[in-house]
């Protein structure tokens, strides 16, 4: 058996990666990335940059994408817990405009692979949540784009009530992102 298990989701191309975690009385050890092992489960993207965010409970980041120099992402929670969301924005995709929301947690060690063509964001469900994500292209602020986290057409079930979050904390930039119906997606579904 390999070190990574690939779990398909209801959105084509969105994959949960479950690493093998070796636990003993000292703690645990796991590999978070291994190019050869990832290729064995069908992920051959080259990662060029690692990012880490630190968020308080209730912070929403996203839904982001880059219109050029698009980034695929491998998302992992280092501390805390998130509700992670992806939205298919590939023109011609049978799941265009559909979203997937899953909880990722540092204790679980699962990761989410988000290929190019999806908007991505998350809500921190615990204080001092740290998220690390590898990306397949460098950050290009001039191509930074996104979709409003609270787009009424998407109806994303952000778990605010369940987490006793009265009002999410959103950056001024994210608060004025356009709705999905107002964007011109640069991505096309390859089939």
C-alpha angles and dihedrals in degrees: 000000000000126000093251132053118203116215117192120219136205090270114072113245096014108115136185112214118206113195123206107256118205109207131184138147091290094057128262144306130203140161111238095191137013117167095211094046092047090051088055089060092045103263109123100156116131115234117214106173139031123211133189127196127191116205140176120231110285097027113137118201117189157305087226140167137152117244091210128019084032118203130224111201139210105201125198133167113229096181131008129359138288141192099228120202134191127183123199108234098167111129110238094019115139086226097045108151093014119125138205123206123189136164117244119191134185091231093056094047092207119148133206122223111208113185126204112288099053132095112227136200143142146202119226109233096187134039117263092021113173121198125189122195132180115213133203097220136029123267110268110188092193089062096041109133140157153160127253112269090223098047103158092214092058094051093200108188098227104190097234098134094044089051095041092242109153097187128004120235109237128176117248088246094052092045091065101040114130125259119256091254089059100052129088103218116220091203129092128197112246096197 
